[in-house]
Amino acid sequence: MWVYLIWILLGAVAGWLAGQLFKGHGFGFIVNVIVGIVGAFLGGWLFGLLGITTGGWIGSLITAVVGAVVLLWIISLFKKK
């Protein structure tokens, strides 16, 4: 049970960091969690294609942040201002 809480917090941190890196601000806890979790899947997939492996909490966080930044970049392509 506590593992799920850790993954939600990891997703929130990854989403928040991606918001800081990409747009300069976070999006709120719920959206940060969603962006971080989806970003973790996307980052894991991208890293797998490139043959990059990471381990531990720091590696998972880096993978999630990279994936979340890529996700935000893809969203920005469709969202013209």
PDB file of N, CA, C and O in Angstrom:
ATOM      1  N   MET A   1       0.819  -1.201   0.000  1.00  0.00           N
ATOM      2  CA  MET A   1       0.000   0.000   0.000  1.00  0.00           C
ATOM      3  C   MET A   1       0.857   1.256   0.000  1.00  0.00           C
ATOM      4  O   MET A   1       0.579   2.196  -0.746  1.00  0.00           O
ATOM      5  N   TRP A   2       1.906   1.284   0.835  1.00  0.00           N
ATOM      6  CA  TRP A   2       2.754   2.468   0.920  1.00  0.00           C
ATOM      7  C   TRP A   2       3.540   2.692  -0.368  1.00  0.00           C
ATOM      8  O   TRP A   2       3.949   3.817  -0.657  1.00  0.00           O
ATOM      9  N   VAL A   3       3.754   1.623  -1.146  1.00  0.00           N
ATOM     10  CA  VAL A   3       4.481   1.762  -2.410  1.00  0.00           C
ATOM     11  C   VAL A   3       3.693   2.647  -3.371  1.00  0.00           C
ATOM     12  O   VAL A   3       4.280   3.447  -4.100  1.00  0.00           O
ATOM     13  N   TYR A   4       2.365   2.508  -3.377  1.00  0.00           N
ATOM     14  CA  TYR A   4       1.538   3.334  -4.255  1.00  0.00           C
ATOM     15  C   TYR A   4       1.622   4.802  -3.863  1.00  0.00           C
ATOM     16  O   TYR A   4       1.655   5.679  -4.726  1.00  0.00           O
ATOM     17  N   LEU A   5       1.656   5.064  -2.585  1.00  0.00           N
ATOM     18  CA  LEU A   5       1.802   6.440  -2.114  1.00  0.00           C
ATOM     19  C   LEU A   5       3.139   7.024  -2.562  1.00  0.00           C
ATOM     20  O   LEU A   5       3.213   8.185  -2.964  1.00  0.00           O
ATOM     21  N   ILE A   6       4.182   6.223  -2.491  1.00  0.00           N
ATOM     22  CA  ILE A   6       5.500   6.687  -2.938  1.00  0.00           C
ATOM     23  C   ILE A   6       5.479   6.982  -4.430  1.00  0.00           C
ATOM     24  O   ILE A   6       6.052   7.981  -4.866  1.00  0.00           O
ATOM     25  N   TRP A   7       4.836   6.141  -5.215  1.00  0.00           N
ATOM     26  CA  TRP A   7       4.768   6.385  -6.658  1.00  0.00           C
ATOM     27  C   TRP A   7       3.944   7.630  -6.972  1.00  0.00           C
ATOM     28  O   TRP A   7       4.282   8.369  -7.897  1.00  0.00           O
ATOM     29  N   ILE A   8       2.885   7.872  -6.231  1.00  0.00           N
ATOM     30  CA  ILE A   8       2.099   9.095  -6.435  1.00  0.00           C
ATOM     31  C   ILE A   8       2.939  10.315  -6.099  1.00  0.00           C
ATOM     32  O   ILE A   8       2.920  11.303  -6.833  1.00  0.00           O
ATOM     33  N   LEU A   9       3.674  10.257  -5.001  1.00  0.00           N
ATOM     34  CA  LEU A   9       4.547  11.380  -4.636  1.00  0.00           C
ATOM     35  C   LEU A   9       5.662  11.561  -5.655  1.00  0.00           C
ATOM     36  O   LEU A   9       6.005  12.692  -5.999  1.00  0.00           O
ATOM     37  N   LEU A  10       6.233  10.463  -6.142  1.00  0.00           N
ATOM     38  CA  LEU A  10       7.257  10.537  -7.180  1.00  0.00           C
ATOM     39  C   LEU A  10       6.683  11.169  -8.446  1.00  0.00           C
ATOM     40  O   LEU A  10       7.338  11.992  -9.086  1.00  0.00           O
ATOM     41  N   GLY A  11       5.461  10.785  -8.805  1.00  0.00           N
ATOM     42  CA  GLY A  11       4.798  11.380  -9.963  1.00  0.00           C
ATOM     43  C   GLY A  11       4.548  12.865  -9.774  1.00  0.00           C
ATOM     44  O   GLY A  11       4.708  13.654 -10.705  1.00  0.00           O
ATOM     45  N   ALA A  12       4.154  13.243  -8.561  1.00  0.00           N
ATOM     46  CA  ALA A  12       3.911  14.663  -8.278  1.00  0.00           C
ATOM     47  C   ALA A  12       5.203  15.470  -8.391  1.00  0.00           C
ATOM     48  O   ALA A  12       5.215  16.559  -8.966  1.00  0.00           O
ATOM     49  N   VAL A  13       6.277  14.934  -7.845  1.00  0.00           N
ATOM     50  CA  VAL A  13       7.564  15.628  -7.921  1.00  0.00           C
ATOM     51  C   VAL A  13       8.031  15.717  -9.366  1.00  0.00           C
ATOM     52  O   VAL A  13       8.506  16.766  -9.800  1.00  0.00           O
ATOM     53  N   ALA A  14       7.902  14.630 -10.113  1.00  0.00           N
ATOM     54  CA  ALA A  14       8.316  14.633 -11.513  1.00  0.00           C
ATOM     55  C   ALA A  14       7.491  15.619 -12.327  1.00  0.00           C
ATOM     56  O   ALA A  14       8.038  16.355 -13.148  1.00  0.00           O
ATOM     57  N   GLY A  15       6.184  15.642 -12.108  1.00  0.00           N
ATOM     58  CA  GLY A  15       5.322  16.591 -12.819  1.00  0.00           C
ATOM     59  C   GLY A  15       5.642  18.025 -12.458  1.00  0.00           C
ATOM     60  O   GLY A  15       5.657  18.897 -13.327  1.00  0.00           O
ATOM     61  N   TRP A  16       5.899  18.280 -11.181  1.00  0.00           N
ATOM     62  CA  TRP A  16       6.251  19.631 -10.741  1.00  0.00           C
ATOM     63  C   TRP A  16       7.582  20.070 -11.356  1.00  0.00           C
ATOM     64  O   TRP A  16       7.704  21.191 -11.850  1.00  0.00           O
ATOM     65  N   LEU A  17       8.583  19.172 -11.322  1.00  0.00           N
ATOM     66  CA  LEU A  17       9.884  19.502 -11.916  1.00  0.00           C
ATOM     67  C   LEU A  17       9.761  19.748 -13.411  1.00  0.00           C
ATOM     68  O   LEU A  17      10.384  20.666 -13.945  1.00  0.00           O
ATOM     69  N   ALA A  18       8.962  18.937 -14.086  1.00  0.00           N
ATOM     70  CA  ALA A  18       8.763  19.138 -15.520  1.00  0.00           C
ATOM     71  C   ALA A  18       8.099  20.488 -15.785  1.00  0.00           C
ATOM     72  O   ALA A  18       8.461  21.182 -16.735  1.00  0.00           O
ATOM     73  N   GLY A  19       7.133  20.860 -14.952  1.00  0.00           N
ATOM     74  CA  GLY A  19       6.493  22.168 -15.086  1.00  0.00           C
ATOM     75  C   GLY A  19       7.480  23.297 -14.871  1.00  0.00           C
ATOM     76  O   GLY A  19       7.416  24.315 -15.559  1.00  0.00           O
ATOM     77  N   GLN A  20       8.386  23.131 -13.931  1.00  0.00           N
ATOM     78  CA  GLN A  20       9.404  24.148 -13.677  1.00  0.00           C
ATOM     79  C   GLN A  20      10.364  24.257 -14.855  1.00  0.00           C
ATOM     80  O   GLN A  20      10.743  25.360 -15.250  1.00  0.00           O
ATOM     81  N   LEU A  21      10.756  23.124 -15.414  1.00  0.00           N
ATOM     82  CA  LEU A  21      11.715  23.111 -16.513  1.00  0.00           C
ATOM     83  C   LEU A  21      11.105  23.577 -17.831  1.00  0.00           C
ATOM     84  O   LEU A  21      11.758  24.269 -18.612  1.00  0.00           O
ATOM     85  N   PHE A  22       9.863  23.200 -18.074  1.00  0.00           N
ATOM     86  CA  PHE A  22       9.272  23.461 -19.379  1.00  0.00           C
ATOM     87  C   PHE A  22       8.520  24.779 -19.449  1.00  0.00           C
ATOM     88  O   PHE A  22       8.704  25.543 -20.397  1.00  0.00           O
ATOM     89  N   LYS A  23       7.686  25.056 -18.475  1.00  0.00           N
ATOM     90  CA  LYS A  23       6.836  26.246 -18.550  1.00  0.00           C
ATOM     91  C   LYS A  23       7.145  27.277 -17.479  1.00  0.00           C
ATOM     92  O   LYS A  23       6.659  28.406 -17.546  1.00  0.00           O
ATOM     93  N   GLY A  24       7.935  26.907 -16.508  1.00  0.00           N
ATOM     94  CA  GLY A  24       8.287  27.862 -15.475  1.00  0.00           C
ATOM     95  C   GLY A  24       7.376  27.847 -14.257  1.00  0.00           C
ATOM     96  O   GLY A  24       7.570  28.646 -13.342  1.00  0.00           O
ATOM     97  N   HIS A  25       6.374  26.948 -14.219  1.00  0.00           N
ATOM     98  CA  HIS A  25       5.508  26.849 -13.040  1.00  0.00           C
ATOM     99  C   HIS A  25       4.843  25.490 -13.003  1.00  0.00           C
ATOM    100  O   HIS A  25       4.748  24.810 -14.024  1.00  0.00           O
ATOM    101  N   GLY A  26       4.388  25.099 -11.839  1.00  0.00           N
ATOM    102  CA  GLY A  26       3.677  23.840 -11.682  1.00  0.00           C
ATOM    103  C   GLY A  26       2.215  24.001 -12.060  1.00  0.00           C
ATOM    104  O   GLY A  26       1.763  25.102 -12.375  1.00  0.00           O
ATOM    105  N   PHE A  27       1.488  22.911 -12.028  1.00  0.00           N
ATOM    106  CA  PHE A  27       0.095  22.924 -12.469  1.00  0.00           C
ATOM    107  C   PHE A  27      -0.884  22.579 -11.368  1.00  0.00           C
ATOM    108  O   PHE A  27      -2.080  22.465 -11.636  1.00  0.00           O
ATOM    109  N   GLY A  28      -0.427  22.409 -10.142  1.00  0.00           N
ATOM    110  CA  GLY A  28      -1.282  21.945  -9.062  1.00  0.00           C
ATOM    111  C   GLY A  28      -1.029  20.469  -8.831  1.00  0.00           C
ATOM    112  O   GLY A  28      -0.581  19.763  -9.734  1.00  0.00           O
ATOM    113  N   PHE A  29      -1.311  20.006  -7.641  1.00  0.00           N
ATOM    114  CA  PHE A  29      -0.935  18.658  -7.238  1.00  0.00           C
ATOM    115  C   PHE A  29      -1.517  17.572  -8.142  1.00  0.00           C
ATOM    116  O   PHE A  29      -0.784  16.689  -8.587  1.00  0.00           O
ATOM    117  N   ILE A  30      -2.809  17.620  -8.417  1.00  0.00           N
ATOM    118  CA  ILE A  30      -3.462  16.554  -9.190  1.00  0.00           C
ATOM    119  C   ILE A  30      -2.901  16.477 -10.604  1.00  0.00           C
ATOM    120  O   ILE A  30      -2.564  15.392 -11.078  1.00  0.00           O
ATOM    121  N   VAL A  31      -2.798  17.611 -11.278  1.00  0.00           N
ATOM    122  CA  VAL A  31      -2.277  17.619 -12.647  1.00  0.00           C
ATOM    123  C   VAL A  31      -0.804  17.234 -12.658  1.00  0.00           C
ATOM    124  O   VAL A  31      -0.354  16.541 -13.571  1.00  0.00           O
ATOM    125  N   ASN A  32      -0.042  17.675 -11.650  1.00  0.00           N
ATOM    126  CA  ASN A  32       1.366  17.279 -11.565  1.00  0.00           C
ATOM    127  C   ASN A  32       1.500  15.766 -11.446  1.00  0.00           C
ATOM    128  O   ASN A  32       2.369  15.167 -12.080  1.00  0.00           O
ATOM    129  N   VAL A  33       0.645  15.146 -10.637  1.00  0.00           N
ATOM    130  CA  VAL A  33       0.679  13.690 -10.481  1.00  0.00           C
ATOM    131  C   VAL A  33       0.382  13.020 -11.817  1.00  0.00           C
ATOM    132  O   VAL A  33       1.084  12.089 -12.213  1.00  0.00           O
ATOM    133  N   ILE A  34      -0.647  13.485 -12.510  1.00  0.00           N
ATOM    134  CA  ILE A  34      -1.029  12.888 -13.790  1.00  0.00           C
ATOM    135  C   ILE A  34       0.089  13.050 -14.817  1.00  0.00           C
ATOM    136  O   ILE A  34       0.458  12.089 -15.493  1.00  0.00           O
ATOM    137  N   VAL A  35       0.627  14.264 -14.935  1.00  0.00           N
ATOM    138  CA  VAL A  35       1.722  14.511 -15.876  1.00  0.00           C
ATOM    139  C   VAL A  35       2.938  13.660 -15.506  1.00  0.00           C
ATOM    140  O   VAL A  35       3.588  13.096 -16.386  1.00  0.00           O
ATOM    141  N   GLY A  36       3.244  13.566 -14.231  1.00  0.00           N
ATOM    142  CA  GLY A  36       4.390  12.770 -13.785  1.00  0.00           C
ATOM    143  C   GLY A  36       4.223  11.293 -14.050  1.00  0.00           C
ATOM    144  O   GLY A  36       5.175  10.638 -14.475  1.00  0.00           O
ATOM    145  N   ILE A  37       3.042  10.746 -13.811  1.00  0.00           N
ATOM    146  CA  ILE A  37       2.813   9.322 -14.025  1.00  0.00           C
ATOM    147  C   ILE A  37       2.819   8.990 -15.514  1.00  0.00           C
ATOM    148  O   ILE A  37       3.463   8.029 -15.937  1.00  0.00           O
ATOM    149  N   VAL A  38       2.104   9.784 -16.307  1.00  0.00           N
ATOM    150  CA  VAL A  38       2.122   9.562 -17.756  1.00  0.00           C
ATOM    151  C   VAL A  38       3.537   9.771 -18.294  1.00  0.00           C
ATOM    152  O   VAL A  38       3.996   9.031 -19.165  1.00  0.00           O
ATOM    153  N   GLY A  39       4.218  10.784 -17.768  1.00  0.00           N
ATOM    154  CA  GLY A  39       5.597  11.032 -18.166  1.00  0.00           C
ATOM    155  C   GLY A  39       6.520   9.888 -17.812  1.00  0.00           C
ATOM    156  O   GLY A  39       7.455   9.597 -18.558  1.00  0.00           O
ATOM    157  N   ALA A  40       6.279   9.229 -16.684  1.00  0.00           N
ATOM    158  CA  ALA A  40       7.099   8.086 -16.294  1.00  0.00           C
ATOM    159  C   ALA A  40       6.951   6.948 -17.300  1.00  0.00           C
ATOM    160  O   ALA A  40       7.938   6.318 -17.679  1.00  0.00           O
ATOM    161  N   PHE A  41       5.723   6.688 -17.730  1.00  0.00           N
ATOM    162  CA  PHE A  41       5.517   5.661 -18.748  1.00  0.00           C
ATOM    163  C   PHE A  41       6.181   6.050 -20.061  1.00  0.00           C
ATOM    164  O   PHE A  41       6.857   5.234 -20.687  1.00  0.00           O
ATOM    165  N   LEU A  42       5.988   7.304 -20.478  1.00  0.00           N
ATOM    166  CA  LEU A  42       6.577   7.793 -21.721  1.00  0.00           C
ATOM    167  C   LEU A  42       8.099   7.773 -21.646  1.00  0.00           C
ATOM    168  O   LEU A  42       8.763   7.341 -22.588  1.00  0.00           O
ATOM    169  N   GLY A  43       8.652   8.237 -20.531  1.00  0.00           N
ATOM    170  CA  GLY A  43      10.098   8.226 -20.352  1.00  0.00           C
ATOM    171  C   GLY A  43      10.664   6.816 -20.344  1.00  0.00           C
ATOM    172  O   GLY A  43      11.711   6.561 -20.940  1.00  0.00           O
ATOM    173  N   GLY A  44       9.980   5.905 -19.675  1.00  0.00           N
ATOM    174  CA  GLY A  44      10.410   4.508 -19.662  1.00  0.00           C
ATOM    175  C   GLY A  44      10.414   3.906 -21.053  1.00  0.00           C
ATOM    176  O   GLY A  44      11.327   3.164 -21.416  1.00  0.00           O
ATOM    177  N   TRP A  45       9.388   4.228 -21.831  1.00  0.00           N
ATOM    178  CA  TRP A  45       9.302   3.735 -23.202  1.00  0.00           C
ATOM    179  C   TRP A  45      10.424   4.321 -24.053  1.00  0.00           C
ATOM    180  O   TRP A  45      11.098   3.596 -24.784  1.00  0.00           O
ATOM    181  N   LEU A  46      10.625   5.649 -23.955  1.00  0.00           N
ATOM    182  CA  LEU A  46      11.679   6.305 -24.729  1.00  0.00           C
ATOM    183  C   LEU A  46      13.066   5.801 -24.337  1.00  0.00           C
ATOM    184  O   LEU A  46      13.895   5.513 -25.201  1.00  0.00           O
ATOM    185  N   PHE A  47      13.313   5.695 -23.037  1.00  0.00           N
ATOM    186  CA  PHE A  47      14.613   5.198 -22.582  1.00  0.00           C
ATOM    187  C   PHE A  47      14.834   3.766 -23.050  1.00  0.00           C
ATOM    188  O   PHE A  47      15.955   3.393 -23.396  1.00  0.00           O
ATOM    189  N   GLY A  48      13.774   2.961 -23.065  1.00  0.00           N
ATOM    190  CA  GLY A  48      13.873   1.586 -23.550  1.00  0.00           C
ATOM    191  C   GLY A  48      14.241   1.538 -25.026  1.00  0.00           C
ATOM    192  O   GLY A  48      15.050   0.706 -25.438  1.00  0.00           O
ATOM    193  N   LEU A  49      13.647   2.435 -25.830  1.00  0.00           N
ATOM    194  CA  LEU A  49      13.982   2.494 -27.252  1.00  0.00           C
ATOM    195  C   LEU A  49      15.443   2.871 -27.468  1.00  0.00           C
ATOM    196  O   LEU A  49      16.093   2.388 -28.395  1.00  0.00           O
ATOM    197  N   LEU A  50      15.946   3.738 -26.600  1.00  0.00           N
ATOM    198  CA  LEU A  50      17.330   4.198 -26.726  1.00  0.00           C
ATOM    199  C   LEU A  50      18.326   3.269 -26.037  1.00  0.00           C
ATOM    200  O   LEU A  50      19.535   3.481 -26.140  1.00  0.00           O
ATOM    201  N   GLY A  51      17.845   2.252 -25.343  1.00  0.00           N
ATOM    202  CA  GLY A  51      18.715   1.316 -24.657  1.00  0.00           C
ATOM    203  C   GLY A  51      19.285   1.853 -23.353  1.00  0.00           C
ATOM    204  O   GLY A  51      20.299   1.353 -22.865  1.00  0.00           O
ATOM    205  N   ILE A  52      18.644   2.862 -22.789  1.00  0.00           N
ATOM    206  CA  ILE A  52      19.101   3.469 -21.538  1.00  0.00           C
ATOM    207  C   ILE A  52      18.376   2.789 -20.380  1.00  0.00           C
ATOM    208  O   ILE A  52      17.151   2.667 -20.392  1.00  0.00           O
ATOM    209  N   THR A  53      19.128   2.354 -19.397  1.00  0.00           N
ATOM    210  CA  THR A  53      18.520   1.765 -18.209  1.00  0.00           C
ATOM    211  C   THR A  53      18.865   2.615 -16.991  1.00  0.00           C
ATOM    212  O   THR A  53      19.977   3.129 -16.871  1.00  0.00           O
ATOM    213  N   THR A  54      17.913   2.752 -16.104  1.00  0.00           N
ATOM    214  CA  THR A  54      18.120   3.491 -14.860  1.00  0.00           C
ATOM    215  C   THR A  54      17.689   2.598 -13.711  1.00  0.00           C
ATOM    216  O   THR A  54      16.908   1.664 -13.894  1.00  0.00           O
ATOM    217  N   GLY A  55      18.197   2.888 -12.540  1.00  0.00           N
ATOM    218  CA  GLY A  55      17.830   2.097 -11.385  1.00  0.00           C
ATOM    219  C   GLY A  55      17.641   2.979 -10.169  1.00  0.00           C
ATOM    220  O   GLY A  55      18.199   4.074 -10.087  1.00  0.00           O
ATOM    221  N   GLY A  56      16.858   2.499  -9.236  1.00  0.00           N
ATOM    222  CA  GLY A  56      16.641   3.221  -7.993  1.00  0.00           C
ATOM    223  C   GLY A  56      15.661   4.364  -8.139  1.00  0.00           C
ATOM    224  O   GLY A  56      15.102   4.607  -9.208  1.00  0.00           O
ATOM    225  N   TRP A  57      15.471   5.061  -7.030  1.00  0.00           N
ATOM    226  CA  TRP A  57      14.508   6.159  -6.985  1.00  0.00           C
ATOM    227  C   TRP A  57      14.955   7.340  -7.833  1.00  0.00           C
ATOM    228  O   TRP A  57      14.135   7.968  -8.502  1.00  0.00           O
ATOM    229  N   ILE A  58      16.250   7.649  -7.810  1.00  0.00           N
ATOM    230  CA  ILE A  58      16.757   8.781  -8.572  1.00  0.00           C
ATOM    231  C   ILE A  58      16.624   8.520 -10.066  1.00  0.00           C
ATOM    232  O   ILE A  58      16.218   9.405 -10.819  1.00  0.00           O
ATOM    233  N   GLY A  59      16.959   7.319 -10.491  1.00  0.00           N
ATOM    234  CA  GLY A  59      16.809   6.954 -11.901  1.00  0.00           C
ATOM    235  C   GLY A  59      15.359   7.002 -12.344  1.00  0.00           C
ATOM    236  O   GLY A  59      15.056   7.456 -13.447  1.00  0.00           O
ATOM    237  N   SER A  60      14.465   6.537 -11.487  1.00  0.00           N
ATOM    238  CA  SER A  60      13.033   6.595 -11.805  1.00  0.00           C
ATOM    239  C   SER A  60      12.553   8.043 -11.895  1.00  0.00           C
ATOM    240  O   SER A  60      11.752   8.381 -12.767  1.00  0.00           O
ATOM    241  N   LEU A  61      13.037   8.886 -11.003  1.00  0.00           N
ATOM    242  CA  LEU A  61      12.650  10.291 -11.024  1.00  0.00           C
ATOM    243  C   LEU A  61      13.159  10.967 -12.288  1.00  0.00           C
ATOM    244  O   LEU A  61      12.426  11.734 -12.913  1.00  0.00           O
ATOM    245  N   ILE A  62      14.392  10.699 -12.674  1.00  0.00           N
ATOM    246  CA  ILE A  62      14.943  11.284 -13.894  1.00  0.00           C
ATOM    247  C   ILE A  62      14.159  10.825 -15.113  1.00  0.00           C
ATOM    248  O   ILE A  62      13.838  11.631 -15.987  1.00  0.00           O
ATOM    249  N   THR A  63      13.848   9.535 -15.176  1.00  0.00           N
ATOM    250  CA  THR A  63      13.063   8.990 -16.276  1.00  0.00           C
ATOM    251  C   THR A  63      11.693   9.655 -16.344  1.00  0.00           C
ATOM    252  O   THR A  63      11.238  10.028 -17.426  1.00  0.00           O
ATOM    253  N   ALA A  64      11.035   9.804 -15.202  1.00  0.00           N
ATOM    254  CA  ALA A  64       9.708  10.424 -15.158  1.00  0.00           C
ATOM    255  C   ALA A  64       9.765  11.894 -15.551  1.00  0.00           C
ATOM    256  O   ALA A  64       8.881  12.373 -16.261  1.00  0.00           O
ATOM    257  N   VAL A  65      10.783  12.616 -15.107  1.00  0.00           N
ATOM    258  CA  VAL A  65      10.905  14.036 -15.447  1.00  0.00           C
ATOM    259  C   VAL A  65      11.153  14.199 -16.941  1.00  0.00           C
ATOM    260  O   VAL A  65      10.526  15.043 -17.582  1.00  0.00           O
ATOM    261  N   VAL A  66      12.057  13.403 -17.505  1.00  0.00           N
ATOM    262  CA  VAL A  66      12.325  13.491 -18.946  1.00  0.00           C
ATOM    263  C   VAL A  66      11.057  13.174 -19.729  1.00  0.00           C
ATOM    264  O   VAL A  66      10.729  13.877 -20.685  1.00  0.00           O
ATOM    265  N   GLY A  67      10.350  12.134 -19.338  1.00  0.00           N
ATOM    266  CA  GLY A  67       9.106  11.786 -20.016  1.00  0.00           C
ATOM    267  C   GLY A  67       8.043  12.861 -19.870  1.00  0.00           C
ATOM    268  O   GLY A  67       7.307  13.136 -20.818  1.00  0.00           O
ATOM    269  N   ALA A  68       7.954  13.467 -18.701  1.00  0.00           N
ATOM    270  CA  ALA A  68       6.965  14.521 -18.484  1.00  0.00           C
ATOM    271  C   ALA A  68       7.294  15.760 -19.305  1.00  0.00           C
ATOM    272  O   ALA A  68       6.389  16.406 -19.834  1.00  0.00           O
ATOM    273  N   VAL A  69       8.575  16.102 -19.420  1.00  0.00           N
ATOM    274  CA  VAL A  69       8.967  17.245 -20.259  1.00  0.00           C
ATOM    275  C   VAL A  69       8.624  16.964 -21.718  1.00  0.00           C
ATOM    276  O   VAL A  69       8.117  17.843 -22.415  1.00  0.00           O
ATOM    277  N   VAL A  70       8.894  15.752 -22.183  1.00  0.00           N
ATOM    278  CA  VAL A  70       8.535  15.379 -23.561  1.00  0.00           C
ATOM    279  C   VAL A  70       7.025  15.450 -23.740  1.00  0.00           C
ATOM    280  O   VAL A  70       6.546  15.934 -24.765  1.00  0.00           O
ATOM    281  N   LEU A  71       6.273  14.974 -22.755  1.00  0.00           N
ATOM    282  CA  LEU A  71       4.811  15.036 -22.816  1.00  0.00           C
ATOM    283  C   LEU A  71       4.332  16.486 -22.909  1.00  0.00           C
ATOM    284  O   LEU A  71       3.468  16.799 -23.727  1.00  0.00           O
ATOM    285  N   LEU A  72       4.882  17.362 -22.085  1.00  0.00           N
ATOM    286  CA  LEU A  72       4.494  18.777 -22.133  1.00  0.00           C
ATOM    287  C   LEU A  72       4.867  19.407 -23.466  1.00  0.00           C
ATOM    288  O   LEU A  72       4.129  20.247 -23.982  1.00  0.00           O
ATOM    289  N   TRP A  73       6.003  19.014 -24.029  1.00  0.00           N
ATOM    290  CA  TRP A  73       6.411  19.533 -25.327  1.00  0.00           C
ATOM    291  C   TRP A  73       5.432  19.081 -26.415  1.00  0.00           C
ATOM    292  O   TRP A  73       5.048  19.872 -27.276  1.00  0.00           O
ATOM    293  N   ILE A  74       5.032  17.806 -26.373  1.00  0.00           N
ATOM    294  CA  ILE A  74       4.059  17.287 -27.361  1.00  0.00           C
ATOM    295  C   ILE A  74       2.734  18.033 -27.225  1.00  0.00           C
ATOM    296  O   ILE A  74       2.129  18.411 -28.228  1.00  0.00           O
ATOM    297  N   ILE A  75       2.287  18.244 -25.999  1.00  0.00           N
ATOM    298  CA  ILE A  75       1.041  18.984 -25.771  1.00  0.00           C
ATOM    299  C   ILE A  75       1.156  20.398 -26.316  1.00  0.00           C
ATOM    300  O   ILE A  75       0.207  20.914 -26.906  1.00  0.00           O
ATOM    301  N   SER A  76       2.311  21.031 -26.126  1.00  0.00           N
ATOM    302  CA  SER A  76       2.483  22.408 -26.611  1.00  0.00           C
ATOM    303  C   SER A  76       2.436  22.493 -28.132  1.00  0.00           C
ATOM    304  O   SER A  76       2.093  23.543 -28.676  1.00  0.00           O
ATOM    305  N   LEU A  77       2.772  21.415 -28.824  1.00  0.00           N
ATOM    306  CA  LEU A  77       2.698  21.415 -30.289  1.00  0.00           C
ATOM    307  C   LEU A  77       1.257  21.527 -30.766  1.00  0.00           C
ATOM    308  O   LEU A  77       0.986  22.131 -31.804  1.00  0.00           O
ATOM    309  N   PHE A  78       0.334  20.944 -30.008  1.00  0.00           N
ATOM    310  CA  PHE A  78      -1.076  20.959 -30.387  1.00  0.00           C
ATOM    311  C   PHE A  78      -1.818  22.159 -29.819  1.00  0.00           C
ATOM    312  O   PHE A  78      -2.907  22.495 -30.285  1.00  0.00           O
ATOM    313  N   LYS A  79      -1.245  22.795 -28.830  1.00  0.00           N
ATOM    314  CA  LYS A  79      -1.899  23.906 -28.146  1.00  0.00           C
ATOM    315  C   LYS A  79      -1.231  25.209 -28.567  1.00  0.00           C
ATOM    316  O   LYS A  79      -0.289  25.669 -27.922  1.00  0.00           O
ATOM    317  N   LYS A  80      -1.714  25.791 -29.633  1.00  0.00           N
ATOM    318  CA  LYS A  80      -1.156  27.038 -30.132  1.00  0.00           C
ATOM    319  C   LYS A  80      -1.822  28.211 -29.433  1.00  0.00           C
ATOM    320  O   LYS A  80      -3.032  28.217 -29.209  1.00  0.00           O
ATOM    321  N   LYS A  81      -1.010  29.202 -29.093  1.00  0.00           N
ATOM    322  CA  LYS A  81      -1.556  30.387 -28.418  1.00  0.00           C
ATOM    323  C   LYS A  81      -1.643  31.537 -29.374  1.00  0.00           C
ATOM    324  O   LYS A  81      -2.078  32.624 -28.995  1.00  0.00           O
TER     325      LYS A  81
END
